[in-house]
Amino acid sequence: MLQGLLTIAMAAAVAPTPSAAQSADLVLCDRIAADPSDPDRPADVKGVTEIAASDVVTAIKFCKNAANTSRRAMYQLGRAYAAKGQTADAMAAWRKAADKGSTSAMVELGVLYGDGSGVARDEAQARKLFERAAQAGNPRGVSNLAALGGGGAADPARARDLLSKAAETNAEAQYQLGVMLAEGNGGTQDDAAARALFEKAAAKNHPAALERMGAFAQAGRGGPKDAEAAKAYYQRAAALGDEDAKKALERLRCPYAIKDKRGNVVTNLCF
């Protein structure tokens, strides 16, 4: 893989000008470290969900060279450092990228502050970063803002409004907005609309949305009751690691509980 990329870089650097060399660095940085969800990513760059371990050192080298003139490369340099376990260096790169307007860098910093990874946990700082990204239209910023503190954010109605815009294309935003609609958080409760959003996110293999679609289909909530469809949704979610879906499948397999005189479950009847 790298041999082909190096050939591309060498070809791009034939002209002995700094701009050409910089362009070659950015080409390589994009090829092995671009984030598929980054709004700054060019349409012709596919991106990678995770940087391959064999590419991390190369990514750091070329992204560092390109980072002086590209906020996208600076963000991707942070991704490369994070993949190598160098959290402090990743944060430094993401701060610089965020200062230049990278909304993806804002989100990554917000995640670190929200989790307390490599830095003291600071929910207020995480919220500020997610809000900056959300206001700029970053779908992950919107969905993370809504998810922070259980889907509410400081202003549920505002969170719902932001999510509505991001939910046009983003699966996480579709799921989070579906949860808010199902619970009546930030506005009117609407099971049918929630189910429609869960269905859209489920079509993108969002594990939690698949589990919610199973629950809605099983109960006939927001639409027709369909036991077979419910089981199929649970199975897809469970295959993606969703624990709630796994428990739901077990309840379907063992639906009857045998209890003692005190009402304690002794065992379940399974089929």
VEXVEX-438940 format. One record per residue: x, y, z of N, C-alpha, C, O in turn; residue in one letter. Coordinates in steps of 0.1 Angstrom, whole numbers, plus 5000, padded with zeros to 4 digits. Layout:
{{X,Y,Z},{X,Y,Z},{X,Y,Z},{X,Y,Z},A}
...
END
This chain:
{{5008,4988,5000},{5000,5000,5000},{5009,5013,5000},{5007,5022,4992},M}
{{5019,5013,5009},{5027,5025,5011},{5036,5027,4999},{5039,5039,4995},L}
{{5040,5016,4992},{5048,5018,4980},{5041,5026,4969},{5046,5035,4963},Q}
{{5028,5023,4967},{5020,5030,4958},{5018,5044,4962},{5018,5053,4953},G}
{{5016,5047,4975},{5014,5060,4979},{5026,5069,4978},{5025,5080,4974},L}
{{5038,5062,4980},{5050,5070,4979},{5053,5073,4964},{5058,5084,4961},L}
{{5049,5064,4955},{5050,5067,4941},{5042,5080,4937},{5046,5088,4930},T}
{{5029,5080,4943},{5021,5092,4940},{5027,5104,4946},{5027,5115,4939},I}
{{5033,5103,4958},{5039,5115,4964},{5051,5120,4956},{5053,5132,4954},A}
{{5059,5110,4951},{5071,5114,4943},{5067,5121,4930},{5073,5130,4926},M}
{{5056,5115,4924},{5052,5121,4912},{5047,5135,4914},{5049,5144,4905},A}
{{5040,5137,4925},{5035,5151,4928},{5046,5161,4931},{5044,5173,4930},A}
{{5057,5156,4935},{5068,5164,4940},{5079,5166,4929},{5089,5171,4932},A}
{{5076,5163,4916},{5086,5164,4906},{5090,5179,4904},{5102,5182,4903},V}
{{5080,5188,4904},{5083,5202,4903},{5090,5207,4916},{5084,5205,4926},A}
{{5101,5213,4915},{5109,5216,4927},{5104,5229,4934},{5111,5238,4935},P}
{{5091,5229,4937},{5085,5241,4944},{5080,5236,4957},{5075,5225,4959},T}
{{5080,5245,4968},{5075,5242,4981},{5060,5238,4980},{5056,5229,4988},P}
{{5052,5245,4972},{5038,5242,4971},{5035,5228,4966},{5026,5221,4971},S}
{{5043,5223,4957},{5042,5210,4951},{5045,5199,4962},{5038,5189,4963},A}
{{5056,5202,4969},{5060,5192,4980},{5050,5192,4990},{5047,5181,4995},A}
{{5044,5203,4994},{5034,5204,5004},{5022,5196,4999},{5016,5189,5007},Q}
{{5018,5197,4987},{5007,5190,4981},{5009,5175,4982},{5000,5168,4984},S}
{{5021,5171,4979},{5024,5156,4980},{5022,5151,4994},{5017,5140,4997},A}
{{5027,5159,5004},{5025,5155,5018},{5010,5154,5022},{5006,5145,5029},D}
{{5002,5164,5017},{4988,5164,5020},{4981,5152,5013},{4972,5146,5019},L}
{{4985,5149,5001},{4980,5137,4994},{4982,5124,5003},{4972,5117,5005},V}
{{4994,5122,5008},{4997,5110,5016},{4989,5111,5029},{4984,5101,5034},L}
{{4989,5123,5035},{4982,5124,5048},{4967,5121,5046},{4962,5114,5055},C}
{{4961,5126,5035},{4947,5123,5033},{4945,5108,5030},{4935,5102,5035},D}
{{4953,5102,5023},{4951,5088,5019},{4951,5079,5031},{4944,5069,5030},R}
{{4959,5081,5041},{4960,5071,5052},{4955,5076,5065},{4955,5069,5075},I}
{{4951,5089,5066},{4946,5094,5079},{4934,5102,5078},{4929,5107,5089},A}
{{4928,5104,5067},{4916,5112,5066},{4904,5105,5073},{4903,5093,5073},A}
{{4896,5114,5079},{4884,5109,5087},{4872,5109,5078},{4868,5120,5073},D}
{{4865,5098,5075},{4853,5098,5067},{4842,5108,5071},{4834,5112,5063},P}
{{4841,5111,5084},{4831,5119,5089},{4835,5134,5090},{4827,5142,5094},S}
{{4847,5137,5086},{4852,5151,5087},{4846,5160,5076},{4848,5157,5064},D}
{{4839,5170,5079},{4833,5179,5069},{4844,5185,5060},{4841,5190,5049},P}
{{4856,5186,5065},{4867,5192,5057},{4873,5182,5047},{4880,5186,5038},D}
{{4869,5169,5048},{4874,5159,5039},{4869,5162,5024},{4857,5164,5022},R}
{{4879,5162,5015},{4875,5164,5001},{4866,5152,4996},{4867,5141,5001},P}
{{4857,5154,4987},{4848,5144,4982},{4855,5132,4976},{4850,5121,4976},A}
{{4867,5135,4970},{4874,5124,4963},{4883,5116,4972},{4891,5107,4968},D}
{{4883,5119,4985},{4891,5112,4995},{4882,5103,5003},{4873,5108,5010},V}
{{4884,5090,5003},{4875,5081,5010},{4876,5082,5025},{4866,5082,5032},K}
{{4888,5082,5030},{4890,5083,5045},{4890,5069,5051},{4886,5059,5045},G}
{{4895,5068,5063},{4896,5055,5070},{4890,5057,5084},{4893,5067,5091},V}
{{4882,5047,5089},{4876,5048,5102},{4887,5048,5113},{4886,5055,5122},T}
{{4897,5039,5111},{4908,5038,5120},{4921,5038,5111},{4921,5031,5101},E}
{{4931,5045,5116},{4944,5045,5109},{4950,5031,5111},{4952,5027,5123},I}
{{4955,5025,5101},{4961,5012,5102},{4974,5013,5110},{4981,5023,5109},A}
{{4976,5003,5119},{4988,5004,5127},{5001,5005,5119},{5011,5012,5123},A}
{{5001,4999,5108},{5013,4999,5099},{5015,5013,5092},{5026,5016,5087},S}
{{5005,5021,5093},{5005,5034,5086},{5007,5046,5096},{5009,5057,5092},D}
{{5007,5043,5109},{5007,5054,5119},{5019,5063,5117},{5018,5075,5117},V}
{{5031,5057,5117},{5044,5065,5117},{5044,5073,5104},{5048,5085,5104},V}
{{5040,5067,5093},{5040,5074,5080},{5030,5086,5080},{5032,5097,5075},T}
{{5018,5083,5087},{5008,5094,5088},{5013,5105,5096},{5011,5117,5092},A}
{{5020,5103,5107},{5026,5113,5115},{5035,5122,5107},{5035,5134,5107},I}
{{5044,5115,5100},{5054,5122,5092},{5048,5131,5081},{5052,5143,5081},K}
{{5039,5126,5073},{5034,5134,5062},{5023,5144,5067},{5023,5155,5061},F}
{{5015,5141,5077},{5005,5150,5082},{5012,5162,5089},{5008,5173,5089},C}
{{5023,5159,5096},{5031,5169,5103},{5036,5179,5092},{5036,5191,5095},K}
{{5041,5174,5081},{5047,5183,5071},{5036,5191,5065},{5038,5203,5061},N}
{{5024,5186,5063},{5013,5193,5057},{5005,5202,5067},{4998,5211,5062},A}
{{5007,5200,5080},{4998,5206,5090},{5000,5222,5091},{4991,5229,5095},A}
{{5012,5226,5086},{5015,5241,5088},{5005,5249,5079},{5002,5261,5082},N}
{{5000,5243,5068},{4992,5251,5059},{4978,5245,5057},{4970,5250,5049},T}
{{4975,5234,5064},{4962,5227,5063},{4956,5224,5076},{4962,5215,5083},S}
{{4945,5229,5080},{4939,5225,5093},{4934,5211,5092},{4934,5204,5102},R}
{{4930,5206,5080},{4926,5192,5079},{4938,5183,5082},{4936,5173,5089},R}
{{4950,5186,5077},{4961,5178,5080},{4965,5179,5095},{4969,5169,5101},A}
{{4963,5191,5101},{4966,5192,5116},{4956,5183,5124},{4960,5176,5133},M}
{{4944,5182,5119},{4934,5174,5126},{4938,5159,5124},{4937,5151,5133},Y}
{{4942,5156,5112},{4946,5142,5109},{4959,5138,5116},{4961,5127,5119},Q}
{{4968,5148,5118},{4979,5145,5126},{4975,5141,5140},{4981,5132,5146},L}
{{4965,5148,5146},{4960,5144,5159},{4955,5130,5159},{4957,5123,5169},G}
{{4948,5126,5148},{4943,5113,5147},{4954,5103,5147},{4954,5092,5154},R}
{{4965,5106,5140},{4976,5097,5140},{4983,5095,5153},{4987,5084,5158},A}
{{4985,5107,5160},{4990,5106,5174},{4982,5098,5183},{4987,5090,5191},Y}
{{4968,5100,5182},{4959,5092,5190},{4960,5077,5187},{4960,5069,5197},A}
{{4962,5074,5175},{4963,5060,5171},{4976,5054,5177},{4976,5041,5179},A}
{{4986,5062,5179},{4998,5057,5185},{4998,5058,5200},{5008,5053,5206},K}
{{4987,5063,5206},{4986,5063,5220},{4992,5076,5226},{4994,5076,5239},G}
{{4996,5085,5218},{5002,5098,5223},{4991,5108,5225},{4990,5118,5217},Q}
{{4984,5107,5235},{4972,5115,5238},{4976,5130,5239},{4969,5139,5233},T}
{{4986,5133,5246},{4990,5147,5248},{4993,5154,5234},{4990,5165,5232},A}
{{5001,5147,5226},{5004,5152,5213},{4991,5153,5204},{4990,5163,5197},D}
{{4982,5144,5205},{4970,5144,5198},{4962,5157,5202},{4956,5164,5194},A}
{{4961,5159,5215},{4954,5171,5220},{4960,5184,5215},{4953,5193,5211},M}
{{4973,5184,5215},{4980,5197,5210},{4976,5199,5196},{4974,5211,5192},A}
{{4977,5189,5188},{4973,5190,5174},{4959,5194,5172},{4956,5203,5163},A}
{{4950,5188,5179},{4936,5191,5178},{4933,5205,5183},{4924,5212,5177},W}
{{4940,5210,5193},{4937,5224,5197},{4941,5234,5186},{4934,5243,5184},R}
{{4953,5231,5180},{4957,5240,5169},{4947,5239,5157},{4943,5250,5151},K}
{{4942,5227,5154},{4932,5226,5143},{4919,5232,5147},{4913,5239,5138},A}
{{4915,5231,5159},{4902,5237,5164},{4904,5252,5163},{4894,5259,5159},A}
{{4915,5258,5167},{4917,5272,5166},{4916,5277,5152},{4913,5289,5149},D}
{{4919,5268,5142},{4918,5272,5128},{4904,5269,5122},{4902,5272,5110},K}
{{4895,5264,5131},{4882,5262,5126},{4878,5248,5123},{4867,5245,5118},G}
{{4886,5238,5126},{4883,5224,5124},{4872,5219,5134},{4875,5218,5146},S}
{{4860,5217,5129},{4850,5212,5138},{4852,5198,5142},{4847,5194,5153},T}
{{4858,5190,5134},{4861,5176,5138},{4871,5176,5150},{4870,5168,5159},S}
{{4881,5185,5150},{4890,5186,5161},{4883,5191,5174},{4886,5186,5185},A}
{{4873,5200,5172},{4865,5204,5184},{4858,5192,5190},{4858,5190,5202},M}
{{4852,5183,5181},{4845,5172,5186},{4855,5162,5194},{4851,5158,5205},V}
{{4866,5160,5188},{4876,5150,5194},{4880,5156,5208},{4882,5148,5218},E}
{{4883,5169,5209},{4887,5175,5221},{4875,5173,5231},{4877,5171,5243},L}
{{4863,5176,5227},{4851,5175,5235},{4850,5161,5241},{4846,5159,5252},G}
{{4853,5151,5232},{4852,5137,5237},{4862,5134,5248},{4859,5127,5258},V}
{{4874,5139,5246},{4884,5137,5256},{4881,5144,5270},{4882,5138,5280},L}
{{4875,5156,5269},{4871,5163,5281},{4859,5156,5287},{4858,5155,5300},Y}
{{4850,5151,5279},{4838,5144,5284},{4842,5131,5291},{4835,5127,5301},G}
{{4852,5124,5286},{4856,5111,5291},{4866,5112,5302},{4868,5103,5310},D}
{{4873,5124,5302},{4885,5125,5311},{4897,5117,5307},{4904,5112,5315},G}
{{4898,5116,5294},{4909,5108,5288},{4921,5117,5285},{4921,5126,5276},S}
{{4932,5115,5293},{4944,5124,5291},{4943,5138,5296},{4952,5146,5295},G}
{{4931,5141,5302},{4929,5154,5308},{4918,5153,5319},{4910,5144,5318},V}
{{4918,5162,5328},{4908,5162,5338},{4894,5163,5332},{4892,5171,5323},A}
{{4885,5155,5337},{4871,5155,5331},{4865,5168,5334},{4865,5173,5345},R}
{{4859,5174,5323},{4853,5187,5324},{4841,5188,5314},{4843,5191,5302},D}
{{4830,5184,5320},{4818,5184,5311},{4814,5197,5305},{4809,5198,5294},E}
{{4817,5208,5313},{4813,5221,5308},{4822,5225,5296},{4817,5230,5286},A}
{{4835,5221,5296},{4843,5223,5285},{4839,5215,5273},{4840,5219,5261},Q}
{{4836,5202,5276},{4831,5193,5265},{4819,5199,5258},{4818,5199,5246},A}
{{4810,5204,5266},{4797,5210,5261},{4800,5222,5252},{4795,5223,5241},R}
{{4810,5231,5256},{4813,5242,5248},{4819,5238,5235},{4816,5244,5224},K}
{{4827,5228,5235},{4834,5223,5222},{4823,5217,5213},{4823,5220,5201},L}
{{4814,5209,5219},{4804,5203,5211},{4795,5214,5205},{4790,5213,5193},F}
{{4792,5224,5213},{4783,5235,5208},{4789,5243,5197},{4783,5246,5187},E}
{{4803,5245,5198},{4810,5252,5187},{4809,5244,5174},{4806,5249,5163},R}
{{4811,5231,5175},{4811,5222,5164},{4796,5221,5158},{4794,5222,5146},A}
{{4787,5220,5167},{4773,5219,5163},{4768,5232,5156},{4761,5231,5146},A}
{{4772,5243,5161},{4768,5256,5155},{4773,5257,5141},{4768,5264,5132},Q}
{{4785,5251,5139},{4791,5251,5125},{4786,5240,5116},{4790,5239,5105},A}
{{4776,5232,5121},{4770,5222,5113},{4776,5208,5113},{4772,5200,5105},G}
{{4785,5206,5123},{4791,5192,5123},{4782,5183,5130},{4777,5185,5141},N}
{{4778,5172,5122},{4768,5162,5128},{4772,5156,5141},{4764,5154,5150},P}
{{4785,5152,5142},{4789,5146,5154},{4789,5156,5166},{4786,5152,5178},R}
{{4791,5169,5163},{4790,5179,5174},{4776,5180,5179},{4773,5181,5191},G}
{{4766,5179,5169},{4752,5180,5173},{4748,5168,5181},{4742,5169,5192},V}
{{4751,5156,5176},{4747,5143,5183},{4754,5142,5197},{4748,5137,5206},S}
{{4767,5146,5198},{4774,5145,5210},{4768,5155,5220},{4767,5152,5232},N}
{{4764,5166,5215},{4758,5176,5224},{4745,5171,5230},{4743,5173,5242},L}
{{4737,5165,5221},{4725,5159,5226},{4727,5148,5236},{4719,5146,5245},A}
{{4737,5140,5233},{4740,5128,5241},{4745,5132,5255},{4744,5124,5264},A}
{{4752,5143,5255},{4759,5147,5268},{4748,5149,5279},{4739,5158,5278},L}
{{4749,5142,5289},{4739,5143,5300},{4726,5136,5297},{4716,5140,5303},G}
{{4727,5126,5289},{4714,5118,5287},{4705,5124,5276},{4693,5123,5278},G}
{{4711,5130,5266},{4702,5135,5255},{4696,5148,5257},{4688,5153,5249},G}
{{4698,5155,5268},{4691,5167,5271},{4699,5179,5267},{4693,5189,5262},G}
{{4712,5180,5270},{4719,5192,5269},{4713,5202,5278},{4703,5199,5285},A}
{{4719,5214,5279},{4713,5224,5288},{4699,5229,5283},{4691,5233,5292},A}
{{4697,5229,5270},{4684,5233,5265},{4679,5223,5255},{4683,5222,5244},D}
{{4670,5214,5260},{4665,5203,5252},{4658,5207,5239},{4660,5201,5229},P}
{{4651,5218,5239},{4644,5223,5227},{4655,5227,5217},{4653,5224,5205},A}
{{4665,5234,5221},{4676,5238,5212},{4683,5226,5207},{4686,5225,5195},R}
{{4686,5216,5215},{4692,5204,5211},{4684,5197,5200},{4689,5192,5191},A}
{{4671,5197,5202},{4662,5190,5193},{4663,5197,5179},{4663,5191,5169},R}
{{4663,5210,5180},{4664,5218,5167},{4677,5215,5160},{4677,5214,5148},D}
{{4688,5215,5167},{4701,5212,5161},{4701,5198,5155},{4706,5196,5144},L}
{{4696,5189,5163},{4695,5175,5158},{4687,5173,5145},{4690,5165,5137},L}
{{4676,5181,5144},{4667,5180,5133},{4675,5183,5120},{4673,5177,5109},S}
{{4684,5193,5121},{4692,5196,5109},{4702,5185,5106},{4704,5181,5094},K}
{{4709,5180,5116},{4719,5169,5114},{4713,5156,5110},{4719,5148,5103},A}
{{4700,5154,5114},{4694,5141,5112},{4690,5139,5097},{4686,5128,5094},A}
{{4692,5149,5089},{4689,5147,5075},{4698,5136,5069},{4695,5129,5059},E}
{{4711,5135,5074},{4721,5126,5069},{4728,5117,5079},{4733,5107,5075},T}
{{4728,5122,5091},{4737,5115,5101},{4729,5105,5110},{4719,5109,5116},N}
{{4734,5093,5110},{4727,5082,5118},{4726,5084,5133},{4716,5082,5139},A}
{{4737,5089,5138},{4737,5092,5153},{4727,5103,5156},{4720,5102,5166},E}
{{4727,5113,5148},{4717,5124,5150},{4703,5118,5149},{4694,5122,5157},A}
{{4701,5110,5139},{4687,5104,5138},{4683,5096,5150},{4672,5097,5155},Q}
{{4693,5088,5155},{4690,5080,5167},{4687,5089,5179},{4677,5087,5186},Y}
{{4696,5099,5181},{4694,5108,5193},{4681,5116,5192},{4674,5118,5202},Q}
{{4678,5121,5180},{4665,5128,5179},{4653,5119,5181},{4643,5123,5187},L}
{{4655,5106,5176},{4644,5096,5178},{4642,5094,5193},{4630,5093,5197},G}
{{4652,5093,5201},{4651,5092,5215},{4644,5103,5222},{4635,5102,5230},V}
{{4647,5115,5217},{4641,5127,5223},{4626,5128,5219},{4618,5131,5228},M}
{{4623,5124,5207},{4609,5124,5203},{4601,5113,5210},{4589,5115,5214},L}
{{4607,5101,5212},{4601,5090,5219},{4598,5094,5234},{4588,5089,5240},A}
{{4607,5101,5240},{4605,5105,5254},{4598,5118,5256},{4595,5122,5267},E}
{{4596,5126,5245},{4589,5139,5247},{4599,5149,5253},{4594,5158,5259},G}
{{4612,5147,5250},{4622,5156,5256},{4624,5167,5247},{4629,5165,5236},N}
{{4622,5179,5251},{4624,5191,5243},{4613,5195,5234},{4614,5204,5226},G}
{{4601,5188,5235},{4590,5191,5227},{4580,5180,5227},{4579,5172,5237},G}
{{4571,5180,5217},{4560,5170,5217},{4565,5156,5216},{4575,5153,5208},T}
{{4559,5147,5223},{4562,5132,5222},{4555,5127,5209},{4544,5129,5207},Q}
{{4563,5120,5201},{4558,5115,5188},{4564,5101,5185},{4575,5101,5180},D}
{{4557,5091,5188},{4562,5077,5186},{4564,5074,5171},{4574,5068,5167},D}
{{4555,5078,5163},{4556,5076,5148},{4568,5082,5142},{4576,5076,5134},A}
{{4571,5095,5146},{4582,5102,5141},{4595,5096,5146},{4605,5094,5139},A}
{{4595,5091,5159},{4606,5085,5165},{4610,5072,5158},{4621,5069,5155},A}
{{4599,5064,5155},{4601,5052,5148},{4607,5054,5134},{4616,5046,5130},R}
{{4603,5064,5127},{4608,5067,5114},{4623,5070,5114},{4630,5066,5105},A}
{{4627,5078,5125},{4641,5081,5126},{4649,5069,5130},{4660,5067,5124},L}
{{4644,5061,5139},{4651,5049,5142},{4653,5040,5130},{4664,5034,5128},F}
{{4643,5039,5122},{4643,5031,5110},{4654,5036,5100},{4661,5028,5094},E}
{{4655,5049,5099},{4666,5055,5090},{4680,5052,5095},{4689,5048,5088},K}
{{4682,5053,5108},{4695,5050,5114},{4698,5036,5114},{4709,5031,5112},A}
{{4687,5027,5116},{4689,5013,5115},{4693,5009,5101},{4701,4999,5100},A}
{{4689,5015,5091},{4693,5012,5077},{4708,5015,5075},{4714,5009,5066},A}
{{4713,5023,5084},{4728,5026,5083},{4735,5017,5093},{4747,5019,5096},K}
{{4728,5007,5099},{4734,4997,5108},{4739,5004,5121},{4749,5000,5127},N}
{{4731,5014,5126},{4734,5020,5139},{4729,5010,5150},{4717,5007,5150},H}
{{4737,5004,5158},{4733,4993,5167},{4722,4997,5177},{4712,4989,5178},P}
{{4722,5009,5183},{4712,5013,5193},{4699,5015,5185},{4688,5012,5191},A}
{{4699,5021,5173},{4687,5023,5166},{4681,5010,5161},{4669,5009,5161},A}
{{4689,5000,5158},{4684,4987,5155},{4677,4981,5167},{4666,4975,5166},L}
{{4683,4982,5179},{4676,4977,5191},{4663,4984,5194},{4653,4978,5197},E}
{{4663,4997,5192},{4650,5005,5194},{4640,5001,5184},{4628,5000,5187},R}
{{4644,4999,5171},{4634,4994,5161},{4628,4980,5165},{4616,4978,5163},M}
{{4637,4972,5171},{4632,4959,5176},{4621,4961,5187},{4611,4954,5187},G}
{{4624,4970,5196},{4615,4972,5207},{4602,4979,5202},{4591,4975,5207},A}
{{4603,4988,5193},{4591,4994,5188},{4582,4984,5180},{4570,4985,5180},F}
{{4589,4976,5172},{4582,4966,5164},{4575,4955,5173},{4564,4951,5170},A}
{{4582,4952,5184},{4577,4942,5193},{4565,4947,5200},{4555,4939,5202},Q}
{{4565,4960,5204},{4554,4965,5212},{4543,4972,5202},{4532,4975,5207},A}
{{4546,4973,5190},{4536,4980,5181},{4536,4995,5183},{4526,5001,5182},G}
{{4547,5000,5188},{4548,5014,5191},{4552,5023,5179},{4562,5020,5173},R}
{{4543,5032,5176},{4546,5041,5165},{4544,5035,5151},{4547,5041,5141},G}
{{4538,5023,5151},{4536,5016,5139},{4531,5002,5141},{4528,4998,5152},G}
{{4531,4993,5131},{4526,4980,5133},{4534,4971,5142},{4546,4972,5143},P}
{{4527,4962,5149},{4534,4952,5157},{4538,4941,5148},{4530,4935,5141},K}
{{4551,4937,5150},{4556,4926,5141},{4567,4919,5149},{4579,4923,5149},D}
{{4564,4907,5154},{4573,4899,5162},{4585,4895,5154},{4596,4895,5159},A}
{{4583,4890,5142},{4594,4885,5134},{4604,4896,5130},{4616,4895,5131},E}
{{4598,4908,5127},{4607,4920,5124},{4615,4924,5136},{4626,4927,5135},A}
{{4608,4924,5148},{4615,4927,5160},{4627,4918,5163},{4638,4923,5166},A}
{{4625,4905,5161},{4635,4896,5163},{4647,4898,5154},{4659,4898,5157},K}
{{4644,4901,5141},{4654,4904,5131},{4662,4916,5135},{4674,4916,5133},A}
{{4655,4927,5139},{4662,4939,5143},{4671,4936,5155},{4683,4940,5156},Y}
{{4666,4929,5165},{4674,4925,5177},{4687,4917,5173},{4698,4920,5178},Y}
{{4685,4908,5163},{4696,4900,5159},{4707,4908,5152},{4719,4906,5154},Q}
{{4703,4917,5144},{4713,4926,5137},{4720,4935,5147},{4732,4937,5146},R}
{{4713,4940,5157},{4719,4948,5167},{4728,4940,5176},{4739,4945,5179},A}
{{4724,4928,5180},{4732,4920,5188},{4745,4916,5181},{4756,4915,5187},A}
{{4744,4914,5168},{4756,4910,5160},{4766,4921,5160},{4778,4919,5157},A}
{{4761,4934,5162},{4770,4946,5162},{4775,4949,5176},{4781,4959,5179},L}
{{4771,4940,5186},{4775,4941,5200},{4766,4949,5209},{4770,4951,5221},G}
{{4754,4952,5205},{4745,4959,5214},{4740,4950,5225},{4733,4939,5223},D}
{{4743,4953,5238},{4740,4945,5249},{4725,4944,5252},{4719,4934,5256},E}
{{4718,4955,5250},{4703,4955,5252},{4696,4946,5242},{4686,4939,5246},D}
{{4701,4945,5230},{4695,4937,5220},{4698,4922,5224},{4689,4913,5222},A}
{{4709,4919,5229},{4712,4905,5233},{4703,4901,5245},{4698,4890,5245},K}
{{4700,4910,5254},{4691,4907,5265},{4677,4905,5260},{4669,4897,5264},K}
{{4673,4913,5250},{4660,4912,5244},{4658,4899,5237},{4647,4893,5238},A}
{{4668,4894,5230},{4668,4881,5224},{4666,4870,5234},{4659,4860,5232},L}
{{4673,4872,5245},{4672,4861,5256},{4658,4861,5262},{4653,4850,5265},E}
{{4652,4873,5263},{4638,4873,5268},{4629,4867,5258},{4619,4861,5262},R}
{{4631,4868,5245},{4623,4862,5235},{4625,4847,5236},{4615,4839,5234},L}
{{4637,4842,5239},{4639,4828,5239},{4634,4822,5252},{4630,4810,5252},R}
{{4634,4829,5263},{4630,4824,5276},{4619,4834,5282},{4622,4841,5291},C}
{{4607,4834,5276},{4597,4844,5280},{4590,4842,5293},{4584,4851,5298},P}
{{4590,4829,5298},{4582,4826,5310},{4590,4824,5322},{4600,4816,5322},Y}
{{4587,4831,5332},{4595,4830,5345},{4588,4822,5355},{4576,4824,5357},A}
{{4595,4813,5361},{4589,4805,5372},{4593,4811,5385},{4605,4814,5388},I}
{{4583,4815,5394},{4586,4822,5406},{4583,4814,5418},{4574,4805,5418},K}
{{4589,4817,5430},{4586,4810,5442},{4575,4818,5449},{4569,4827,5443},D}
{{4571,4814,5461},{4560,4820,5468},{4562,4835,5471},{4553,4842,5473},K}
{{4575,4838,5472},{4578,4852,5475},{4579,4861,5463},{4581,4873,5463},R}
{{4577,4855,5451},{4577,4863,5439},{4591,4863,5433},{4592,4870,5423},G}
{{4601,4856,5438},{4614,4856,5432},{4615,4847,5421},{4609,4836,5421},N}
{{4622,4851,5410},{4624,4842,5398},{4633,4831,5402},{4645,4833,5405},V}
{{4628,4819,5400},{4636,4807,5402},{4643,4802,5389},{4655,4799,5389},V}
{{4636,4803,5378},{4641,4799,5365},{4632,4804,5354},{4621,4809,5357},T}
{{4637,4803,5342},{4628,4807,5331},{4626,4795,5321},{4635,4786,5320},N}
{{4615,4795,5315},{4612,4785,5305},{4616,4790,5292},{4612,4800,5287},L}
{{4625,4782,5285},{4631,4786,5272},{4626,4777,5261},{4622,4766,5263},C}
{{4626,4783,5249},{4622,4776,5237},{4633,4776,5226},{4631,4771,5216},F}
END
